[in-house]
Amino acid sequence: MSDQVPQGCPLTPPQLETIRWLSLGKTGEEIGEILGISRRAIERRLDRAKAVTGTYNRHGIVGFCLRKGWIT
């Protein structure tokens, strides 16, 4: 996955990477295994990303990022 953050995107590279995996249907536990971090760390990344974007759940953050063109 890319480490680049699209221009104007307020999310960090780790947050975007997590959201990209989420968009592929991976669970928090699966993403944690892929990235070598805990499920709780994944949840914290997503919580912070939701706060930054004003979204409320996993579907919301994925849809928001897709509409903005931050993930494909």
N, CA, C and O atoms as a Maestro MAE file, in Angstrom:
{
 s_m_m2io_version
 :::
 2.0.0
}

f_m_ct {
 s_m_title
 :::
 protein
 m_atom[288] {
  # First column is atom index #
  i_m_mmod_type
  r_m_x_coord
  r_m_y_coord
  r_m_z_coord
  i_m_residue_number
  s_m_chain_name
  s_m_pdb_residue_name
  s_m_pdb_atom_name
  i_m_atomic_number
  :::
  1 25 0.846 -1.179 0.000 1 A "MET " " N  " 7
  2 3 0.000 0.000 0.000 1 A "MET " " CA " 6
  3 2 0.894 1.246 0.000 1 A "MET " " C  " 6
  4 15 2.021 1.221 0.495 1 A "MET " " O  " 8
  5 25 0.378 2.302 -0.550 2 A "SER " " N  " 7
  6 3 1.136 3.537 -0.708 2 A "SER " " CA " 6
  7 2 1.281 4.287 0.613 2 A "SER " " C  " 6
  8 15 0.373 4.285 1.444 2 A "SER " " O  " 8
  9 25 2.440 4.932 0.794 3 A "ASP " " N  " 7
  10 3 2.673 5.754 1.971 3 A "ASP " " CA " 6
  11 2 2.341 7.213 1.709 3 A "ASP " " C  " 6
  12 15 2.444 8.044 2.611 3 A "ASP " " O  " 8
  13 25 1.944 7.535 0.482 4 A "GLN " " N  " 7
  14 3 1.670 8.917 0.137 4 A "GLN " " CA " 6
  15 2 0.265 9.320 0.565 4 A "GLN " " C  " 6
  16 15 -0.684 8.543 0.459 4 A "GLN " " O  " 8
  17 25 0.156 10.554 1.050 5 A "VAL " " N  " 7
  18 3 -1.135 11.120 1.433 5 A "VAL " " CA " 6
  19 2 -1.536 12.092 0.329 5 A "VAL " " C  " 6
  20 15 -0.761 12.985 -0.014 5 A "VAL " " O  " 8
  21 25 -2.726 11.937 -0.229 6 A "PRO " " N  " 7
  22 3 -3.172 12.864 -1.273 6 A "PRO " " CA " 6
  23 2 -3.199 14.302 -0.760 6 A "PRO " " C  " 6
  24 15 -3.426 14.544 0.426 6 A "PRO " " O  " 8
  25 25 -2.967 15.242 -1.653 7 A "GLN " " N  " 7
  26 3 -2.967 16.649 -1.277 7 A "GLN " " CA " 6
  27 2 -4.320 17.031 -0.675 7 A "GLN " " C  " 6
  28 15 -5.373 16.673 -1.201 7 A "GLN " " O  " 8
  29 25 -4.269 17.746 0.411 8 A "GLY " " N  " 7
  30 3 -5.483 18.202 1.077 8 A "GLY " " CA " 6
  31 2 -6.100 17.189 2.026 8 A "GLY " " C  " 6
  32 15 -7.106 17.484 2.671 8 A "GLY " " O  " 8
  33 25 -5.525 16.017 2.122 9 A "CYS " " N  " 7
  34 3 -6.049 14.975 3.002 9 A "CYS " " CA " 6
  35 2 -5.476 15.163 4.407 9 A "CYS " " C  " 6
  36 15 -4.257 15.186 4.575 9 A "CYS " " O  " 8
  37 25 -6.339 15.299 5.417 10 A "PRO " " N  " 7
  38 3 -5.844 15.523 6.773 10 A "PRO " " CA " 6
  39 2 -5.462 14.245 7.520 10 A "PRO " " C  " 6
  40 15 -5.019 14.306 8.667 10 A "PRO " " O  " 8
  41 25 -5.628 13.105 6.884 11 A "LEU " " N  " 7
  42 3 -5.340 11.831 7.544 11 A "LEU " " CA " 6
  43 2 -3.862 11.471 7.417 11 A "LEU " " C  " 6
  44 15 -3.184 11.898 6.483 11 A "LEU " " O  " 8
  45 25 -3.378 10.685 8.366 12 A "THR " " N  " 7
  46 3 -1.986 10.239 8.353 12 A "THR " " CA " 6
  47 2 -1.846 9.022 7.433 12 A "THR " " C  " 6
  48 15 -2.838 8.352 7.147 12 A "THR " " O  " 8
  49 25 -0.630 8.731 6.968 13 A "PRO " " N  " 7
  50 3 -0.432 7.520 6.159 13 A "PRO " " CA " 6
  51 2 -0.918 6.249 6.860 13 A "PRO " " C  " 6
  52 15 -1.556 5.422 6.208 13 A "PRO " " O  " 8
  53 25 -0.645 6.047 8.176 14 A "PRO " " N  " 7
  54 3 -1.165 4.843 8.823 14 A "PRO " " CA " 6
  55 2 -2.695 4.790 8.842 14 A "PRO " " C  " 6
  56 15 -3.277 3.718 8.678 14 A "PRO " " O  " 8
  57 25 -3.341 5.923 9.037 15 A "GLN " " N  " 7
  58 3 -4.802 5.946 9.019 15 A "GLN " " CA " 6
  59 2 -5.328 5.560 7.639 15 A "GLN " " C  " 6
  60 15 -6.243 4.743 7.527 15 A "GLN " " O  " 8
  61 25 -4.754 6.142 6.595 16 A "LEU " " N  " 7
  62 3 -5.193 5.815 5.231 16 A "LEU " " CA " 6
  63 2 -4.948 4.350 4.901 16 A "LEU " " C  " 6
  64 15 -5.785 3.708 4.265 16 A "LEU " " O  " 8
  65 25 -3.817 3.822 5.325 17 A "GLU " " N  " 7
  66 3 -3.522 2.410 5.078 17 A "GLU " " CA " 6
  67 2 -4.572 1.524 5.742 17 A "GLU " " C  " 6
  68 15 -5.038 0.551 5.148 17 A "GLU " " O  " 8
  69 25 -4.937 1.861 6.959 18 A "THR " " N  " 7
  70 3 -5.957 1.107 7.680 18 A "THR " " CA " 6
  71 2 -7.299 1.191 6.955 18 A "THR " " C  " 6
  72 15 -7.991 0.182 6.814 18 A "THR " " O  " 8
  73 25 -7.666 2.369 6.503 19 A "ILE " " N  " 7
  74 3 -8.936 2.557 5.799 19 A "ILE " " CA " 6
  75 2 -8.932 1.823 4.463 19 A "ILE " " C  " 6
  76 15 -9.964 1.292 4.050 19 A "ILE " " O  " 8
  77 25 -7.798 1.786 3.786 20 A "ARG " " N  " 7
  78 3 -7.710 1.026 2.521 20 A "ARG " " CA " 6
  79 2 -7.982 -0.460 2.766 20 A "ARG " " C  " 6
  80 15 -8.727 -1.089 2.015 20 A "ARG " " O  " 8
  81 25 -7.379 -1.016 3.813 21 A "TRP " " N  " 7
  82 3 -7.636 -2.431 4.137 21 A "TRP " " CA " 6
  83 2 -9.089 -2.633 4.524 21 A "TRP " " C  " 6
  84 15 -9.704 -3.631 4.148 21 A "TRP " " O  " 8
  85 25 -9.633 -1.698 5.264 22 A "LEU " " N  " 7
  86 3 -11.036 -1.770 5.663 22 A "LEU " " CA " 6
  87 2 -11.941 -1.780 4.428 22 A "LEU " " C  " 6
  88 15 -12.930 -2.511 4.383 22 A "LEU " " O  " 8
  89 25 -11.600 -0.973 3.441 23 A "SER " " N  " 7
  90 3 -12.401 -0.909 2.218 23 A "SER " " CA " 6
  91 2 -12.362 -2.221 1.436 23 A "SER " " C  " 6
  92 15 -13.238 -2.479 0.611 23 A "SER " " O  " 8
  93 25 -11.365 -3.036 1.691 24 A "LEU " " N  " 7
  94 3 -11.254 -4.339 1.033 24 A "LEU " " CA " 6
  95 2 -11.983 -5.433 1.815 24 A "LEU " " C  " 6
  96 15 -11.921 -6.609 1.458 24 A "LEU " " O  " 8
  97 25 -12.670 -5.035 2.879 25 A "GLY " " N  " 7
  98 3 -13.473 -5.983 3.649 25 A "GLY " " CA " 6
  99 2 -12.766 -6.656 4.799 25 A "GLY " " C  " 6
  100 15 -13.288 -7.611 5.374 25 A "GLY " " O  " 8
  101 25 -11.587 -6.176 5.147 26 A "LYS " " N  " 7
  102 3 -10.842 -6.770 6.261 26 A "LYS " " CA " 6
  103 2 -11.396 -6.286 7.601 26 A "LYS " " C  " 6
  104 15 -11.832 -5.141 7.721 26 A "LYS " " O  " 8
  105 25 -11.378 -7.151 8.590 27 A "THR " " N  " 7
  106 3 -11.794 -6.779 9.945 27 A "THR " " CA " 6
  107 2 -10.621 -6.119 10.669 27 A "THR " " C  " 6
  108 15 -9.485 -6.150 10.197 27 A "THR " " O  " 8
  109 25 -10.918 -5.526 11.814 28 A "GLY " " N  " 7
  110 3 -9.857 -4.921 12.612 28 A "GLY " " CA " 6
  111 2 -8.794 -5.929 13.001 28 A "GLY " " C  " 6
  112 15 -7.600 -5.631 12.984 28 A "GLY " " O  " 8
  113 25 -9.234 -7.112 13.349 29 A "GLU " " N  " 7
  114 3 -8.288 -8.160 13.719 29 A "GLU " " CA " 6
  115 2 -7.408 -8.560 12.534 29 A "GLU " " C  " 6
  116 15 -6.197 -8.724 12.684 29 A "GLU " " O  " 8
  117 25 -8.016 -8.715 11.357 30 A "GLU " " N  " 7
  118 3 -7.253 -9.084 10.160 30 A "GLU " " CA " 6
  119 2 -6.267 -7.986 9.770 30 A "GLU " " C  " 6
  120 15 -5.129 -8.273 9.398 30 A "GLU " " O  " 8
  121 25 -6.701 -6.733 9.855 31 A "ILE " " N  " 7
  122 3 -5.807 -5.616 9.522 31 A "ILE " " CA " 6
  123 2 -4.637 -5.590 10.504 31 A "ILE " " C  " 6
  124 15 -3.493 -5.371 10.107 31 A "ILE " " O  " 8
  125 25 -4.923 -5.812 11.772 32 A "GLY " " N  " 7
  126 3 -3.860 -5.855 12.772 32 A "GLY " " CA " 6
  127 2 -2.833 -6.935 12.473 32 A "GLY " " C  " 6
  128 15 -1.631 -6.712 12.612 32 A "GLY " " O  " 8
  129 25 -3.311 -8.108 12.059 33 A "GLU " " N  " 7
  130 3 -2.392 -9.195 11.704 33 A "GLU " " CA " 6
  131 2 -1.544 -8.812 10.492 33 A "GLU " " C  " 6
  132 15 -0.338 -9.058 10.476 33 A "GLU " " O  " 8
  133 25 -2.164 -8.218 9.489 34 A "ILE " " N  " 7
  134 3 -1.444 -7.810 8.277 34 A "ILE " " CA " 6
  135 2 -0.363 -6.787 8.610 34 A "ILE " " C  " 6
  136 15 0.762 -6.877 8.117 34 A "ILE " " O  " 8
  137 25 -0.716 -5.808 9.456 35 A "LEU " " N  " 7
  138 3 0.208 -4.715 9.768 35 A "LEU " " CA " 6
  139 2 1.115 -5.001 10.955 35 A "LEU " " C  " 6
  140 15 2.039 -4.237 11.233 35 A "LEU " " O  " 8
  141 25 0.852 -6.102 11.656 36 A "GLY " " N  " 7
  142 3 1.692 -6.468 12.790 36 A "GLY " " CA " 6
  143 2 1.450 -5.611 14.025 36 A "GLY " " C  " 6
  144 15 2.362 -5.386 14.821 36 A "GLY " " O  " 8
  145 25 0.198 -5.127 14.184 37 A "ILE " " N  " 7
  146 3 -0.153 -4.343 15.365 37 A "ILE " " CA " 6
  147 2 -1.454 -4.896 15.945 37 A "ILE " " C  " 6
  148 15 -2.112 -5.733 15.327 37 A "ILE " " O  " 8
  149 25 -1.813 -4.428 17.117 38 A "SER " " N  " 7
  150 3 -2.995 -4.968 17.789 38 A "SER " " CA " 6
  151 2 -4.289 -4.461 17.171 38 A "SER " " C  " 6
  152 15 -4.319 -3.425 16.506 38 A "SER " " O  " 8
  153 25 -5.346 -5.207 17.403 39 A "ARG " " N  " 7
  154 3 -6.678 -4.797 16.950 39 A "ARG " " CA " 6
  155 2 -7.048 -3.474 17.603 39 A "ARG " " C  " 6
  156 15 -7.681 -2.625 16.975 39 A "ARG " " O  " 8
  157 25 -6.660 -3.296 18.848 40 A "ARG " " N  " 7
  158 3 -6.952 -2.044 19.557 40 A "ARG " " CA " 6
  159 2 -6.256 -0.856 18.905 40 A "ARG " " C  " 6
  160 15 -6.826 0.233 18.837 40 A "ARG " " O  " 8
  161 25 -5.036 -1.053 18.427 41 A "ALA " " N  " 7
  162 3 -4.324 0.023 17.717 41 A "ALA " " CA " 6
  163 2 -5.072 0.394 16.432 41 A "ALA " " C  " 6
  164 15 -5.142 1.565 16.059 41 A "ALA " " O  " 8
  165 25 -5.620 -0.605 15.774 42 A "ILE " " N  " 7
  166 3 -6.413 -0.360 14.565 42 A "ILE " " CA " 6
  167 2 -7.651 0.459 14.928 42 A "ILE " " C  " 6
  168 15 -7.994 1.415 14.232 42 A "ILE " " O  " 8
  169 25 -8.313 0.087 16.008 43 A "GLU " " N  " 7
  170 3 -9.510 0.815 16.446 43 A "GLU " " CA " 6
  171 2 -9.178 2.273 16.777 43 A "GLU " " C  " 6
  172 15 -9.956 3.173 16.459 43 A "GLU " " O  " 8
  173 25 -8.028 2.509 17.414 44 A "ARG " " N  " 7
  174 3 -7.620 3.887 17.733 44 A "ARG " " CA " 6
  175 2 -7.376 4.685 16.460 44 A "ARG " " C  " 6
  176 15 -7.778 5.845 16.368 44 A "ARG " " O  " 8
  177 25 -6.721 4.074 15.479 45 A "ARG " " N  " 7
  178 3 -6.492 4.766 14.197 45 A "ARG " " CA " 6
  179 2 -7.816 5.159 13.551 45 A "ARG " " C  " 6
  180 15 -7.981 6.281 13.070 45 A "ARG " " O  " 8
  181 25 -8.753 4.219 13.548 46 A "LEU " " N  " 7
  182 3 -10.043 4.493 12.926 46 A "LEU " " CA " 6
  183 2 -10.827 5.540 13.714 46 A "LEU " " C  " 6
  184 15 -11.486 6.393 13.121 46 A "LEU " " O  " 8
  185 25 -10.761 5.483 15.034 47 A "ASP " " N  " 7
  186 3 -11.445 6.478 15.859 47 A "ASP " " CA " 6
  187 2 -10.919 7.882 15.572 47 A "ASP " " C  " 6
  188 15 -11.697 8.827 15.438 47 A "ASP " " O  " 8
  189 25 -9.616 8.014 15.480 48 A "ARG " " N  " 7
  190 3 -9.016 9.326 15.187 48 A "ARG " " CA " 6
  191 2 -9.400 9.796 13.783 48 A "ARG " " C  " 6
  192 15 -9.704 10.971 13.578 48 A "ARG " " O  " 8
  193 25 -9.384 8.872 12.819 49 A "ALA " " N  " 7
  194 3 -9.752 9.223 11.441 49 A "ALA " " CA " 6
  195 2 -11.214 9.655 11.370 49 A "ALA " " C  " 6
  196 15 -11.546 10.604 10.659 49 A "ALA " " O  " 8
  197 25 -12.081 8.971 12.097 50 A "LYS " " N  " 7
  198 3 -13.500 9.354 12.118 50 A "LYS " " CA " 6
  199 2 -13.663 10.743 12.739 50 A "LYS " " C  " 6
  200 15 -14.473 11.539 12.265 50 A "LYS " " O  " 8
  201 25 -12.913 11.035 13.778 51 A "ALA " " N  " 7
  202 3 -12.994 12.350 14.413 51 A "ALA " " CA " 6
  203 2 -12.546 13.452 13.459 51 A "ALA " " C  " 6
  204 15 -13.164 14.515 13.399 51 A "ALA " " O  " 8
  205 25 -11.483 13.201 12.722 52 A "VAL " " N  " 7
  206 3 -10.955 14.190 11.786 52 A "VAL " " CA " 6
  207 2 -11.939 14.455 10.645 52 A "VAL " " C  " 6
  208 15 -12.095 15.594 10.204 52 A "VAL " " O  " 8
  209 25 -12.592 13.412 10.178 53 A "THR " " N  " 7
  210 3 -13.475 13.542 9.008 53 A "THR " " CA " 6
  211 2 -14.933 13.802 9.375 53 A "THR " " C  " 6
  212 15 -15.743 14.121 8.505 53 A "THR " " O  " 8
  213 25 -15.266 13.668 10.639 54 A "GLY " " N  " 7
  214 3 -16.642 13.883 11.058 54 A "GLY " " CA " 6
  215 2 -17.579 12.746 10.695 54 A "GLY " " C  " 6
  216 15 -18.789 12.945 10.582 54 A "GLY " " O  " 8
  217 25 -17.028 11.558 10.513 55 A "THR " " N  " 7
  218 3 -17.847 10.391 10.207 55 A "THR " " CA " 6
  219 2 -18.074 9.601 11.498 55 A "THR " " C  " 6
  220 15 -17.394 9.817 12.502 55 A "THR " " O  " 8
  221 25 -19.046 8.680 11.451 56 A "TYR " " N  " 7
  222 3 -19.467 8.017 12.678 56 A "TYR " " CA " 6
  223 2 -19.199 6.522 12.746 56 A "TYR " " C  " 6
  224 15 -19.245 5.933 13.826 56 A "TYR " " O  " 8
  225 25 -18.919 5.905 11.608 57 A "ASN " " N  " 7
  226 3 -18.696 4.460 11.623 57 A "ASN " " CA " 6
  227 2 -17.767 4.060 10.482 57 A "ASN " " C  " 6
  228 15 -17.330 4.902 9.698 57 A "ASN " " O  " 8
  229 25 -17.474 2.777 10.401 58 A "ARG " " N  " 7
  230 3 -16.532 2.260 9.404 58 A "ARG " " CA " 6
  231 2 -17.033 2.486 7.977 58 A "ARG " " C  " 6
  232 15 -16.263 2.873 7.098 58 A "ARG " " O  " 8
  233 25 -18.307 2.247 7.758 59 A "HIS " " N  " 7
  234 3 -18.849 2.471 6.415 59 A "HIS " " CA " 6
  235 2 -18.742 3.943 6.028 59 A "HIS " " C  " 6
  236 15 -18.438 4.282 4.885 59 A "HIS " " O  " 8
  237 25 -18.997 4.799 7.000 60 A "GLY " " N  " 7
  238 3 -18.934 6.230 6.746 60 A "GLY " " CA " 6
  239 2 -17.543 6.698 6.375 60 A "GLY " " C  " 6
  240 15 -17.381 7.478 5.437 60 A "GLY " " O  " 8
  241 25 -16.535 6.232 7.099 61 A "ILE " " N  " 7
  242 3 -15.167 6.674 6.812 61 A "ILE " " CA " 6
  243 2 -14.693 6.160 5.462 61 A "ILE " " C  " 6
  244 15 -14.004 6.875 4.735 61 A "ILE " " O  " 8
  245 25 -15.054 4.927 5.119 62 A "VAL " " N  " 7
  246 3 -14.659 4.383 3.814 62 A "VAL " " CA " 6
  247 2 -15.346 5.166 2.698 62 A "VAL " " C  " 6
  248 15 -14.694 5.574 1.737 62 A "VAL " " O  " 8
  249 25 -16.646 5.377 2.816 63 A "GLY " " N  " 7
  250 3 -17.373 6.125 1.793 63 A "GLY " " CA " 6
  251 2 -16.859 7.544 1.641 63 A "GLY " " C  " 6
  252 15 -16.714 8.040 0.524 63 A "GLY " " O  " 8
  253 25 -16.583 8.198 2.759 64 A "PHE " " N  " 7
  254 3 -16.063 9.562 2.740 64 A "PHE " " CA " 6
  255 2 -14.734 9.619 1.991 64 A "PHE " " C  " 6
  256 15 -14.537 10.468 1.123 64 A "PHE " " O  " 8
  257 25 -13.833 8.713 2.333 65 A "CYS " " N  " 7
  258 3 -12.508 8.697 1.688 65 A "CYS " " CA " 6
  259 2 -12.602 8.353 0.208 65 A "CYS " " C  " 6
  260 15 -11.853 8.900 -0.601 65 A "CYS " " O  " 8
  261 25 -13.501 7.467 -0.152 66 A "LEU " " N  " 7
  262 3 -13.702 7.143 -1.567 66 A "LEU " " CA " 6
  263 2 -14.211 8.368 -2.331 66 A "LEU " " C  " 6
  264 15 -13.706 8.682 -3.409 66 A "LEU " " O  " 8
  265 25 -15.206 9.056 -1.774 67 A "ARG " " N  " 7
  266 3 -15.756 10.246 -2.447 67 A "ARG " " CA " 6
  267 2 -14.719 11.346 -2.611 67 A "ARG " " C  " 6
  268 15 -14.697 12.046 -3.623 67 A "ARG " " O  " 8
  269 25 -13.867 11.493 -1.616 68 A "LYS " " N  " 7
  270 3 -12.801 12.506 -1.679 68 A "LYS " " CA " 6
  271 2 -11.656 12.106 -2.610 68 A "LYS " " C  " 6
  272 15 -10.834 12.943 -2.981 68 A "LYS " " O  " 8
  273 25 -11.604 10.818 -2.988 69 A "GLY " " N  " 7
  274 3 -10.510 10.342 -3.831 69 A "GLY " " CA " 6
  275 2 -9.248 10.034 -3.055 69 A "GLY " " C  " 6
  276 15 -8.175 9.894 -3.642 69 A "GLY " " O  " 8
  277 25 -9.365 9.926 -1.733 70 A "TRP " " N  " 7
  278 3 -8.194 9.648 -0.904 70 A "TRP " " CA " 6
  279 2 -7.808 8.182 -0.931 70 A "TRP " " C  " 6
  280 15 -6.651 7.840 -0.687 70 A "TRP " " O  " 8
  281 25 -8.763 7.315 -1.224 71 A "ILE " " N  " 7
  282 3 -8.487 5.886 -1.433 71 A "ILE " " CA " 6
  283 2 -9.174 5.473 -2.718 71 A "ILE " " C  " 6
  284 15 -10.106 6.135 -3.174 71 A "ILE " " O  " 8
  285 25 -8.713 4.375 -3.301 72 A "THR " " N  " 7
  286 3 -9.342 3.875 -4.534 72 A "THR " " CA " 6
  287 2 -9.682 2.414 -4.373 72 A "THR " " C  " 6
  288 15 -10.219 1.800 -5.295 72 A "THR " " O  " 8
  :::
 }
 m_bond[287] {
  # First column is bond index #
  i_m_from
  i_m_to
  i_m_order
  :::
  1 1 2 1
  2 2 3 1
  3 3 4 2
  4 3 5 1
  5 5 6 1
  6 6 7 1
  7 7 8 2
  8 7 9 1
  9 9 10 1
  10 10 11 1
  11 11 12 2
  12 11 13 1
  13 13 14 1
  14 14 15 1
  15 15 16 2
  16 15 17 1
  17 17 18 1
  18 18 19 1
  19 19 20 2
  20 19 21 1
  21 21 22 1
  22 22 23 1
  23 23 24 2
  24 23 25 1
  25 25 26 1
  26 26 27 1
  27 27 28 2
  28 27 29 1
  29 29 30 1
  30 30 31 1
  31 31 32 2
  32 31 33 1
  33 33 34 1
  34 34 35 1
  35 35 36 2
  36 35 37 1
  37 37 38 1
  38 38 39 1
  39 39 40 2
  40 39 41 1
  41 41 42 1
  42 42 43 1
  43 43 44 2
  44 43 45 1
  45 45 46 1
  46 46 47 1
  47 47 48 2
  48 47 49 1
  49 49 50 1
  50 50 51 1
  51 51 52 2
  52 51 53 1
  53 53 54 1
  54 54 55 1
  55 55 56 2
  56 55 57 1
  57 57 58 1
  58 58 59 1
  59 59 60 2
  60 59 61 1
  61 61 62 1
  62 62 63 1
  63 63 64 2
  64 63 65 1
  65 65 66 1
  66 66 67 1
  67 67 68 2
  68 67 69 1
  69 69 70 1
  70 70 71 1
  71 71 72 2
  72 71 73 1
  73 73 74 1
  74 74 75 1
  75 75 76 2
  76 75 77 1
  77 77 78 1
  78 78 79 1
  79 79 80 2
  80 79 81 1
  81 81 82 1
  82 82 83 1
  83 83 84 2
  84 83 85 1
  85 85 86 1
  86 86 87 1
  87 87 88 2
  88 87 89 1
  89 89 90 1
  90 90 91 1
  91 91 92 2
  92 91 93 1
  93 93 94 1
  94 94 95 1
  95 95 96 2
  96 95 97 1
  97 97 98 1
  98 98 99 1
  99 99 100 2
  100 99 101 1
  101 101 102 1
  102 102 103 1
  103 103 104 2
  104 103 105 1
  105 105 106 1
  106 106 107 1
  107 107 108 2
  108 107 109 1
  109 109 110 1
  110 110 111 1
  111 111 112 2
  112 111 113 1
  113 113 114 1
  114 114 115 1
  115 115 116 2
  116 115 117 1
  117 117 118 1
  118 118 119 1
  119 119 120 2
  120 119 121 1
  121 121 122 1
  122 122 123 1
  123 123 124 2
  124 123 125 1
  125 125 126 1
  126 126 127 1
  127 127 128 2
  128 127 129 1
  129 129 130 1
  130 130 131 1
  131 131 132 2
  132 131 133 1
  133 133 134 1
  134 134 135 1
  135 135 136 2
  136 135 137 1
  137 137 138 1
  138 138 139 1
  139 139 140 2
  140 139 141 1
  141 141 142 1
  142 142 143 1
  143 143 144 2
  144 143 145 1
  145 145 146 1
  146 146 147 1
  147 147 148 2
  148 147 149 1
  149 149 150 1
  150 150 151 1
  151 151 152 2
  152 151 153 1
  153 153 154 1
  154 154 155 1
  155 155 156 2
  156 155 157 1
  157 157 158 1
  158 158 159 1
  159 159 160 2
  160 159 161 1
  161 161 162 1
  162 162 163 1
  163 163 164 2
  164 163 165 1
  165 165 166 1
  166 166 167 1
  167 167 168 2
  168 167 169 1
  169 169 170 1
  170 170 171 1
  171 171 172 2
  172 171 173 1
  173 173 174 1
  174 174 175 1
  175 175 176 2
  176 175 177 1
  177 177 178 1
  178 178 179 1
  179 179 180 2
  180 179 181 1
  181 181 182 1
  182 182 183 1
  183 183 184 2
  184 183 185 1
  185 185 186 1
  186 186 187 1
  187 187 188 2
  188 187 189 1
  189 189 190 1
  190 190 191 1
  191 191 192 2
  192 191 193 1
  193 193 194 1
  194 194 195 1
  195 195 196 2
  196 195 197 1
  197 197 198 1
  198 198 199 1
  199 199 200 2
  200 199 201 1
  201 201 202 1
  202 202 203 1
  203 203 204 2
  204 203 205 1
  205 205 206 1
  206 206 207 1
  207 207 208 2
  208 207 209 1
  209 209 210 1
  210 210 211 1
  211 211 212 2
  212 211 213 1
  213 213 214 1
  214 214 215 1
  215 215 216 2
  216 215 217 1
  217 217 218 1
  218 218 219 1
  219 219 220 2
  220 219 221 1
  221 221 222 1
  222 222 223 1
  223 223 224 2
  224 223 225 1
  225 225 226 1
  226 226 227 1
  227 227 228 2
  228 227 229 1
  229 229 230 1
  230 230 231 1
  231 231 232 2
  232 231 233 1
  233 233 234 1
  234 234 235 1
  235 235 236 2
  236 235 237 1
  237 237 238 1
  238 238 239 1
  239 239 240 2
  240 239 241 1
  241 241 242 1
  242 242 243 1
  243 243 244 2
  244 243 245 1
  245 245 246 1
  246 246 247 1
  247 247 248 2
  248 247 249 1
  249 249 250 1
  250 250 251 1
  251 251 252 2
  252 251 253 1
  253 253 254 1
  254 254 255 1
  255 255 256 2
  256 255 257 1
  257 257 258 1
  258 258 259 1
  259 259 260 2
  260 259 261 1
  261 261 262 1
  262 262 263 1
  263 263 264 2
  264 263 265 1
  265 265 266 1
  266 266 267 1
  267 267 268 2
  268 267 269 1
  269 269 270 1
  270 270 271 1
  271 271 272 2
  272 271 273 1
  273 273 274 1
  274 274 275 1
  275 275 276 2
  276 275 277 1
  277 277 278 1
  278 278 279 1
  279 279 280 2
  280 279 281 1
  281 281 282 1
  282 282 283 1
  283 283 284 2
  284 283 285 1
  285 285 286 1
  286 286 287 1
  287 287 288 2
  :::
 }
}
